[in-house]
Amino acid sequence: MAIKNIEREFVQCIRCKHGKYMQWFENPVVALCDINNDRQVAEAKRQCKWFEASAEEPVIEHFDSYS
């Protein structure tokens, strides 16, 4: 069995085609996953079995209130 490079297994939701991206005020961008309906900090590195790279720049919806 070959040893995998651990760093290649980490991805960012902001680079995935399954996310919708939101930002409130100057807070970090949040990604809402279309597959598992989970919210994550979009630029945090994480492991995800559903990650598929997006060829497009992410569209971020900006909010100026929490309601």
PDB file of N, CA, C and O in Angstrom:
ATOM      1  N   MET A   1       0.843  -1.179   0.000  1.00  0.00           N
ATOM      2  CA  MET A   1       0.000   0.000   0.000  1.00  0.00           C
ATOM      3  C   MET A   1       0.891   1.247   0.000  1.00  0.00           C
ATOM      4  O   MET A   1       1.812   1.352   0.810  1.00  0.00           O
ATOM      5  N   ALA A   2       0.622   2.177  -0.894  1.00  0.00           N
ATOM      6  CA  ALA A   2       1.418   3.396  -1.008  1.00  0.00           C
ATOM      7  C   ALA A   2       1.043   4.378   0.097  1.00  0.00           C
ATOM      8  O   ALA A   2      -0.109   4.438   0.527  1.00  0.00           O
ATOM      9  N   ILE A   3       2.021   5.138   0.544  1.00  0.00           N
ATOM     10  CA  ILE A   3       1.789   6.170   1.553  1.00  0.00           C
ATOM     11  C   ILE A   3       1.319   7.432   0.835  1.00  0.00           C
ATOM     12  O   ILE A   3       1.964   7.902  -0.102  1.00  0.00           O
ATOM     13  N   LYS A   4       0.181   7.977   1.291  1.00  0.00           N
ATOM     14  CA  LYS A   4      -0.365   9.182   0.675  1.00  0.00           C
ATOM     15  C   LYS A   4       0.250  10.431   1.293  1.00  0.00           C
ATOM     16  O   LYS A   4       0.667  10.429   2.452  1.00  0.00           O
ATOM     17  N   ASN A   5       0.298  11.480   0.510  1.00  0.00           N
ATOM     18  CA  ASN A   5       0.738  12.772   1.015  1.00  0.00           C
ATOM     19  C   ASN A   5      -0.433  13.385   1.777  1.00  0.00           C
ATOM     20  O   ASN A   5      -1.451  13.732   1.176  1.00  0.00           O
ATOM     21  N   ILE A   6      -0.296  13.521   3.085  1.00  0.00           N
ATOM     22  CA  ILE A   6      -1.380  14.016   3.938  1.00  0.00           C
ATOM     23  C   ILE A   6      -1.865  15.390   3.491  1.00  0.00           C
ATOM     24  O   ILE A   6      -3.072  15.633   3.500  1.00  0.00           O
ATOM     25  N   GLU A   7      -0.985  16.284   3.105  1.00  0.00           N
ATOM     26  CA  GLU A   7      -1.365  17.648   2.734  1.00  0.00           C
ATOM     27  C   GLU A   7      -2.324  17.666   1.539  1.00  0.00           C
ATOM     28  O   GLU A   7      -3.169  18.557   1.458  1.00  0.00           O
ATOM     29  N   ARG A   8      -2.219  16.719   0.618  1.00  0.00           N
ATOM     30  CA  ARG A   8      -3.115  16.692  -0.541  1.00  0.00           C
ATOM     31  C   ARG A   8      -4.531  16.306  -0.167  1.00  0.00           C
ATOM     32  O   ARG A   8      -5.449  16.569  -0.945  1.00  0.00           O
ATOM     33  N   GLU A   9      -4.752  15.696   0.984  1.00  0.00           N
ATOM     34  CA  GLU A   9      -6.078  15.263   1.388  1.00  0.00           C
ATOM     35  C   GLU A   9      -6.913  16.404   1.954  1.00  0.00           C
ATOM     36  O   GLU A   9      -8.130  16.267   2.086  1.00  0.00           O
ATOM     37  N   PHE A  10      -6.280  17.532   2.293  1.00  0.00           N
ATOM     38  CA  PHE A  10      -7.006  18.652   2.851  1.00  0.00           C
ATOM     39  C   PHE A  10      -7.500  19.563   1.735  1.00  0.00           C
ATOM     40  O   PHE A  10      -6.765  19.856   0.792  1.00  0.00           O
ATOM     41  N   VAL A  11      -8.740  20.006   1.846  1.00  0.00           N
ATOM     42  CA  VAL A  11      -9.365  20.861   0.837  1.00  0.00           C
ATOM     43  C   VAL A  11     -10.008  22.061   1.531  1.00  0.00           C
ATOM     44  O   VAL A  11     -10.092  22.109   2.758  1.00  0.00           O
ATOM     45  N   GLN A  12     -10.458  23.023   0.735  1.00  0.00           N
ATOM     46  CA  GLN A  12     -11.187  24.180   1.238  1.00  0.00           C
ATOM     47  C   GLN A  12     -12.541  24.226   0.543  1.00  0.00           C
ATOM     48  O   GLN A  12     -12.631  24.093  -0.677  1.00  0.00           O
ATOM     49  N   CYS A  13     -13.585  24.415   1.332  1.00  0.00           N
ATOM     50  CA  CYS A  13     -14.939  24.471   0.774  1.00  0.00           C
ATOM     51  C   CYS A  13     -15.092  25.578  -0.273  1.00  0.00           C
ATOM     52  O   CYS A  13     -15.872  25.434  -1.215  1.00  0.00           O
ATOM     53  N   ILE A  14     -14.356  26.673  -0.117  1.00  0.00           N
ATOM     54  CA  ILE A  14     -14.449  27.796  -1.055  1.00  0.00           C
ATOM     55  C   ILE A  14     -14.052  27.380  -2.470  1.00  0.00           C
ATOM     56  O   ILE A  14     -14.410  28.061  -3.430  1.00  0.00           O
ATOM     57  N   ARG A  15     -13.330  26.292  -2.614  1.00  0.00           N
ATOM     58  CA  ARG A  15     -12.875  25.802  -3.921  1.00  0.00           C
ATOM     59  C   ARG A  15     -13.756  24.672  -4.475  1.00  0.00           C
ATOM     60  O   ARG A  15     -13.435  24.089  -5.510  1.00  0.00           O
ATOM     61  N   CYS A  16     -14.869  24.360  -3.785  1.00  0.00           N
ATOM     62  CA  CYS A  16     -15.722  23.230  -4.166  1.00  0.00           C
ATOM     63  C   CYS A  16     -16.967  23.690  -4.920  1.00  0.00           C
ATOM     64  O   CYS A  16     -17.519  24.754  -4.638  1.00  0.00           O
ATOM     65  N   LYS A  17     -17.396  22.886  -5.869  1.00  0.00           N
ATOM     66  CA  LYS A  17     -18.570  23.244  -6.663  1.00  0.00           C
ATOM     67  C   LYS A  17     -19.889  22.955  -5.938  1.00  0.00           C
ATOM     68  O   LYS A  17     -20.949  23.328  -6.442  1.00  0.00           O
ATOM     69  N   HIS A  18     -19.854  22.311  -4.787  1.00  0.00           N
ATOM     70  CA  HIS A  18     -21.073  21.967  -4.062  1.00  0.00           C
ATOM     71  C   HIS A  18     -21.483  23.003  -3.027  1.00  0.00           C
ATOM     72  O   HIS A  18     -22.444  22.783  -2.290  1.00  0.00           O
ATOM     73  N   GLY A  19     -20.783  24.121  -2.954  1.00  0.00           N
ATOM     74  CA  GLY A  19     -21.060  25.088  -1.901  1.00  0.00           C
ATOM     75  C   GLY A  19     -21.794  26.327  -2.358  1.00  0.00           C
ATOM     76  O   GLY A  19     -21.707  26.744  -3.513  1.00  0.00           O
ATOM     77  N   LYS A  20     -22.529  26.907  -1.408  1.00  0.00           N
ATOM     78  CA  LYS A  20     -23.104  28.246  -1.548  1.00  0.00           C
ATOM     79  C   LYS A  20     -22.415  29.066  -0.471  1.00  0.00           C
ATOM     80  O   LYS A  20     -22.255  28.602   0.658  1.00  0.00           O
ATOM     81  N   TYR A  21     -22.006  30.282  -0.813  1.00  0.00           N
ATOM     82  CA  TYR A  21     -21.132  31.034   0.067  1.00  0.00           C
ATOM     83  C   TYR A  21     -21.809  32.305   0.564  1.00  0.00           C
ATOM     84  O   TYR A  21     -22.430  33.045  -0.199  1.00  0.00           O
ATOM     85  N   MET A  22     -21.670  32.536   1.884  1.00  0.00           N
ATOM     86  CA  MET A  22     -22.313  33.673   2.533  1.00  0.00           C
ATOM     87  C   MET A  22     -21.320  34.349   3.466  1.00  0.00           C
ATOM     88  O   MET A  22     -20.425  33.711   4.018  1.00  0.00           O
ATOM     89  N   GLN A  23     -21.503  35.673   3.630  1.00  0.00           N
ATOM     90  CA  GLN A  23     -20.653  36.405   4.555  1.00  0.00           C
ATOM     91  C   GLN A  23     -21.476  37.488   5.237  1.00  0.00           C
ATOM     92  O   GLN A  23     -22.177  38.262   4.585  1.00  0.00           O
ATOM     93  N   TRP A  24     -21.377  37.526   6.566  1.00  0.00           N
ATOM     94  CA  TRP A  24     -22.032  38.556   7.349  1.00  0.00           C
ATOM     95  C   TRP A  24     -20.981  39.539   7.816  1.00  0.00           C
ATOM     96  O   TRP A  24     -19.991  39.154   8.439  1.00  0.00           O
ATOM     97  N   PHE A  25     -21.195  40.814   7.515  1.00  0.00           N
ATOM     98  CA  PHE A  25     -20.283  41.889   7.893  1.00  0.00           C
ATOM     99  C   PHE A  25     -18.858  41.553   7.444  1.00  0.00           C
ATOM    100  O   PHE A  25     -18.654  41.218   6.277  1.00  0.00           O
ATOM    101  N   GLU A  26     -17.886  41.632   8.323  1.00  0.00           N
ATOM    102  CA  GLU A  26     -16.489  41.335   7.982  1.00  0.00           C
ATOM    103  C   GLU A  26     -16.059  39.968   8.512  1.00  0.00           C
ATOM    104  O   GLU A  26     -14.863  39.696   8.613  1.00  0.00           O
ATOM    105  N   ASN A  27     -17.004  39.120   8.847  1.00  0.00           N
ATOM    106  CA  ASN A  27     -16.713  37.782   9.369  1.00  0.00           C
ATOM    107  C   ASN A  27     -16.210  36.873   8.245  1.00  0.00           C
ATOM    108  O   ASN A  27     -16.348  37.210   7.070  1.00  0.00           O
ATOM    109  N   PRO A  28     -15.628  35.724   8.598  1.00  0.00           N
ATOM    110  CA  PRO A  28     -15.179  34.784   7.554  1.00  0.00           C
ATOM    111  C   PRO A  28     -16.350  34.309   6.687  1.00  0.00           C
ATOM    112  O   PRO A  28     -17.501  34.303   7.125  1.00  0.00           O
ATOM    113  N   VAL A  29     -16.041  33.920   5.479  1.00  0.00           N
ATOM    114  CA  VAL A  29     -17.045  33.391   4.552  1.00  0.00           C
ATOM    115  C   VAL A  29     -17.462  32.000   5.042  1.00  0.00           C
ATOM    116  O   VAL A  29     -16.628  31.187   5.441  1.00  0.00           O
ATOM    117  N   VAL A  30     -18.760  31.754   5.002  1.00  0.00           N
ATOM    118  CA  VAL A  30     -19.327  30.472   5.413  1.00  0.00           C
ATOM    119  C   VAL A  30     -19.801  29.742   4.164  1.00  0.00           C
ATOM    120  O   VAL A  30     -20.402  30.342   3.273  1.00  0.00           O
ATOM    121  N   ALA A  31     -19.525  28.439   4.106  1.00  0.00           N
ATOM    122  CA  ALA A  31     -19.977  27.612   2.982  1.00  0.00           C
ATOM    123  C   ALA A  31     -21.112  26.715   3.447  1.00  0.00           C
ATOM    124  O   ALA A  31     -21.003  26.049   4.477  1.00  0.00           O
ATOM    125  N   LEU A  32     -22.194  26.698   2.692  1.00  0.00           N
ATOM    126  CA  LEU A  32     -23.297  25.774   2.939  1.00  0.00           C
ATOM    127  C   LEU A  32     -23.212  24.699   1.867  1.00  0.00           C
ATOM    128  O   LEU A  32     -23.344  24.985   0.677  1.00  0.00           O
ATOM    129  N   CYS A  33     -22.989  23.454   2.298  1.00  0.00           N
ATOM    130  CA  CYS A  33     -22.801  22.346   1.366  1.00  0.00           C
ATOM    131  C   CYS A  33     -24.145  21.865   0.820  1.00  0.00           C
ATOM    132  O   CYS A  33     -25.073  21.609   1.587  1.00  0.00           O
ATOM    133  N   ASP A  34     -24.248  21.745  -0.501  1.00  0.00           N
ATOM    134  CA  ASP A  34     -25.459  21.235  -1.146  1.00  0.00           C
ATOM    135  C   ASP A  34     -25.667  19.749  -0.877  1.00  0.00           C
ATOM    136  O   ASP A  34     -26.799  19.271  -0.944  1.00  0.00           O
ATOM    137  N   ILE A  35     -24.616  19.017  -0.577  1.00  0.00           N
ATOM    138  CA  ILE A  35     -24.723  17.573  -0.403  1.00  0.00           C
ATOM    139  C   ILE A  35     -25.150  17.186   1.008  1.00  0.00           C
ATOM    140  O   ILE A  35     -26.118  16.446   1.182  1.00  0.00           O
ATOM    141  N   ASN A  36     -24.434  17.683   2.018  1.00  0.00           N
ATOM    142  CA  ASN A  36     -24.765  17.263   3.384  1.00  0.00           C
ATOM    143  C   ASN A  36     -25.432  18.357   4.211  1.00  0.00           C
ATOM    144  O   ASN A  36     -25.647  18.160   5.407  1.00  0.00           O
ATOM    145  N   ASN A  37     -25.765  19.502   3.618  1.00  0.00           N
ATOM    146  CA  ASN A  37     -26.478  20.603   4.266  1.00  0.00           C
ATOM    147  C   ASN A  37     -25.773  21.056   5.541  1.00  0.00           C
ATOM    148  O   ASN A  37     -26.426  21.384   6.532  1.00  0.00           O
ATOM    149  N   ASP A  38     -24.448  21.074   5.514  1.00  0.00           N
ATOM    150  CA  ASP A  38     -23.628  21.442   6.654  1.00  0.00           C
ATOM    151  C   ASP A  38     -22.958  22.780   6.364  1.00  0.00           C
ATOM    152  O   ASP A  38     -22.641  23.084   5.214  1.00  0.00           O
ATOM    153  N   ARG A  39     -22.742  23.579   7.411  1.00  0.00           N
ATOM    154  CA  ARG A  39     -22.039  24.855   7.258  1.00  0.00           C
ATOM    155  C   ARG A  39     -20.628  24.737   7.813  1.00  0.00           C
ATOM    156  O   ARG A  39     -20.411  24.184   8.892  1.00  0.00           O
ATOM    157  N   GLN A  40     -19.678  25.267   7.057  1.00  0.00           N
ATOM    158  CA  GLN A  40     -18.271  25.263   7.450  1.00  0.00           C
ATOM    159  C   GLN A  40     -17.663  26.619   7.103  1.00  0.00           C
ATOM    160  O   GLN A  40     -18.165  27.326   6.229  1.00  0.00           O
ATOM    161  N   VAL A  41     -16.579  26.978   7.793  1.00  0.00           N
ATOM    162  CA  VAL A  41     -15.805  28.154   7.397  1.00  0.00           C
ATOM    163  C   VAL A  41     -15.180  27.809   6.043  1.00  0.00           C
ATOM    164  O   VAL A  41     -14.440  26.833   5.925  1.00  0.00           O
ATOM    165  N   ALA A  42     -15.479  28.604   5.042  1.00  0.00           N
ATOM    166  CA  ALA A  42     -15.157  28.256   3.659  1.00  0.00           C
ATOM    167  C   ALA A  42     -13.667  28.125   3.363  1.00  0.00           C
ATOM    168  O   ALA A  42     -13.283  27.346   2.491  1.00  0.00           O
ATOM    169  N   GLU A  43     -12.825  28.867   4.067  1.00  0.00           N
ATOM    170  CA  GLU A  43     -11.397  28.825   3.759  1.00  0.00           C
ATOM    171  C   GLU A  43     -10.599  27.948   4.717  1.00  0.00           C
ATOM    172  O   GLU A  43      -9.375  27.876   4.608  1.00  0.00           O
ATOM    173  N   ALA A  44     -11.270  27.282   5.650  1.00  0.00           N
ATOM    174  CA  ALA A  44     -10.575  26.370   6.561  1.00  0.00           C
ATOM    175  C   ALA A  44     -10.214  25.091   5.812  1.00  0.00           C
ATOM    176  O   ALA A  44     -10.986  24.606   4.985  1.00  0.00           O
ATOM    177  N   LYS A  45      -9.032  24.552   6.108  1.00  0.00           N
ATOM    178  CA  LYS A  45      -8.630  23.290   5.480  1.00  0.00           C
ATOM    179  C   LYS A  45      -9.288  22.139   6.230  1.00  0.00           C
ATOM    180  O   LYS A  45      -9.277  22.096   7.461  1.00  0.00           O
ATOM    181  N   ARG A  46      -9.859  21.212   5.476  1.00  0.00           N
ATOM    182  CA  ARG A  46     -10.537  20.071   6.068  1.00  0.00           C
ATOM    183  C   ARG A  46     -10.492  18.893   5.113  1.00  0.00           C
ATOM    184  O   ARG A  46     -10.091  19.036   3.958  1.00  0.00           O
ATOM    185  N   GLN A  47     -10.898  17.749   5.586  1.00  0.00           N
ATOM    186  CA  GLN A  47     -11.013  16.568   4.732  1.00  0.00           C
ATOM    187  C   GLN A  47     -12.484  16.404   4.365  1.00  0.00           C
ATOM    188  O   GLN A  47     -13.360  16.557   5.216  1.00  0.00           O
ATOM    189  N   CYS A  48     -12.753  16.095   3.102  1.00  0.00           N
ATOM    190  CA  CYS A  48     -14.135  15.942   2.651  1.00  0.00           C
ATOM    191  C   CYS A  48     -14.188  14.937   1.504  1.00  0.00           C
ATOM    192  O   CYS A  48     -13.513  15.103   0.488  1.00  0.00           O
ATOM    193  N   LYS A  49     -14.986  13.907   1.676  1.00  0.00           N
ATOM    194  CA  LYS A  49     -15.084  12.891   0.625  1.00  0.00           C
ATOM    195  C   LYS A  49     -15.948  13.348  -0.554  1.00  0.00           C
ATOM    196  O   LYS A  49     -15.934  12.710  -1.606  1.00  0.00           O
ATOM    197  N   TRP A  50     -16.702  14.447  -0.392  1.00  0.00           N
ATOM    198  CA  TRP A  50     -17.569  14.929  -1.470  1.00  0.00           C
ATOM    199  C   TRP A  50     -16.955  16.075  -2.255  1.00  0.00           C
ATOM    200  O   TRP A  50     -17.597  16.597  -3.167  1.00  0.00           O
ATOM    201  N   PHE A  51     -15.744  16.480  -1.936  1.00  0.00           N
ATOM    202  CA  PHE A  51     -15.116  17.626  -2.601  1.00  0.00           C
ATOM    203  C   PHE A  51     -14.951  17.380  -4.095  1.00  0.00           C
ATOM    204  O   PHE A  51     -14.460  16.335  -4.522  1.00  0.00           O
ATOM    205  N   GLU A  52     -15.376  18.374  -4.881  1.00  0.00           N
ATOM    206  CA  GLU A  52     -15.137  18.393  -6.324  1.00  0.00           C
ATOM    207  C   GLU A  52     -14.726  19.824  -6.665  1.00  0.00           C
ATOM    208  O   GLU A  52     -15.462  20.771  -6.390  1.00  0.00           O
ATOM    209  N   ALA A  53     -13.573  19.968  -7.252  1.00  0.00           N
ATOM    210  CA  ALA A  53     -13.050  21.297  -7.550  1.00  0.00           C
ATOM    211  C   ALA A  53     -13.952  22.054  -8.516  1.00  0.00           C
ATOM    212  O   ALA A  53     -14.491  21.486  -9.465  1.00  0.00           O
ATOM    213  N   SER A  54     -14.101  23.336  -8.254  1.00  0.00           N
ATOM    214  CA  SER A  54     -14.884  24.209  -9.113  1.00  0.00           C
ATOM    215  C   SER A  54     -13.941  24.977 -10.030  1.00  0.00           C
ATOM    216  O   SER A  54     -12.873  25.412  -9.599  1.00  0.00           O
ATOM    217  N   ALA A  55     -14.325  25.142 -11.274  1.00  0.00           N
ATOM    218  CA  ALA A  55     -13.507  25.883 -12.232  1.00  0.00           C
ATOM    219  C   ALA A  55     -13.840  27.378 -12.198  1.00  0.00           C
ATOM    220  O   ALA A  55     -13.127  28.186 -12.793  1.00  0.00           O
ATOM    221  N   GLU A  56     -14.914  27.743 -11.506  1.00  0.00           N
ATOM    222  CA  GLU A  56     -15.376  29.135 -11.478  1.00  0.00           C
ATOM    223  C   GLU A  56     -14.990  29.815 -10.172  1.00  0.00           C
ATOM    224  O   GLU A  56     -14.753  29.158  -9.158  1.00  0.00           O
ATOM    225  N   GLU A  57     -14.932  31.145 -10.215  1.00  0.00           N
ATOM    226  CA  GLU A  57     -14.722  31.918  -8.994  1.00  0.00           C
ATOM    227  C   GLU A  57     -15.997  31.817  -8.145  1.00  0.00           C
ATOM    228  O   GLU A  57     -17.100  31.872  -8.688  1.00  0.00           O
ATOM    229  N   PRO A  58     -15.860  31.672  -6.829  1.00  0.00           N
ATOM    230  CA  PRO A  58     -17.056  31.552  -5.989  1.00  0.00           C
ATOM    231  C   PRO A  58     -17.847  32.862  -5.931  1.00  0.00           C
ATOM    232  O   PRO A  58     -17.265  33.947  -5.911  1.00  0.00           O
ATOM    233  N   VAL A  59     -19.167  32.751  -5.904  1.00  0.00           N
ATOM    234  CA  VAL A  59     -20.036  33.892  -5.738  1.00  0.00           C
ATOM    235  C   VAL A  59     -20.415  33.949  -4.265  1.00  0.00           C
ATOM    236  O   VAL A  59     -20.994  33.001  -3.735  1.00  0.00           O
ATOM    237  N   ILE A  60     -20.091  35.056  -3.603  1.00  0.00           N
ATOM    238  CA  ILE A  60     -20.330  35.192  -2.181  1.00  0.00           C
ATOM    239  C   ILE A  60     -21.484  36.174  -1.958  1.00  0.00           C
ATOM    240  O   ILE A  60     -21.426  37.323  -2.395  1.00  0.00           O
ATOM    241  N   GLU A  61     -22.520  35.711  -1.282  1.00  0.00           N
ATOM    242  CA  GLU A  61     -23.668  36.559  -0.946  1.00  0.00           C
ATOM    243  C   GLU A  61     -23.353  37.278   0.366  1.00  0.00           C
ATOM    244  O   GLU A  61     -23.027  36.641   1.368  1.00  0.00           O
ATOM    245  N   HIS A  62     -23.451  38.612   0.352  1.00  0.00           N
ATOM    246  CA  HIS A  62     -23.096  39.416   1.524  1.00  0.00           C
ATOM    247  C   HIS A  62     -24.357  39.871   2.250  1.00  0.00           C
ATOM    248  O   HIS A  62     -25.342  40.255   1.620  1.00  0.00           O
ATOM    249  N   PHE A  63     -24.317  39.824   3.588  1.00  0.00           N
ATOM    250  CA  PHE A  63     -25.443  40.224   4.423  1.00  0.00           C
ATOM    251  C   PHE A  63     -24.993  41.327   5.377  1.00  0.00           C
ATOM    252  O   PHE A  63     -23.851  41.338   5.837  1.00  0.00           O
ATOM    253  N   ASP A  64     -25.909  42.256   5.669  1.00  0.00           N
ATOM    254  CA  ASP A  64     -25.578  43.329   6.618  1.00  0.00           C
ATOM    255  C   ASP A  64     -26.431  43.260   7.877  1.00  0.00           C
ATOM    256  O   ASP A  64     -26.488  44.221   8.644  1.00  0.00           O
ATOM    257  N   SER A  65     -27.101  42.114   8.095  1.00  0.00           N
ATOM    258  CA  SER A  65     -27.820  41.858   9.352  1.00  0.00           C
ATOM    259  C   SER A  65     -27.935  40.346   9.532  1.00  0.00           C
ATOM    260  O   SER A  65     -27.792  39.576   8.583  1.00  0.00           O
ATOM    261  N   TYR A  66     -28.199  39.941  10.779  1.00  0.00           N
ATOM    262  CA  TYR A  66     -28.298  38.529  11.081  1.00  0.00           C
ATOM    263  C   TYR A  66     -29.722  37.994  10.987  1.00  0.00           C
ATOM    264  O   TYR A  66     -29.943  36.813  11.254  1.00  0.00           O
ATOM    265  N   SER A  67     -30.675  38.807  10.623  1.00  0.00           N
ATOM    266  CA  SER A  67     -32.063  38.329  10.556  1.00  0.00           C
ATOM    267  C   SER A  67     -32.422  37.750   9.215  1.00  0.00           C
ATOM    268  O   SER A  67     -33.555  37.310   9.016  1.00  0.00           O
TER     269      SER A  67
END
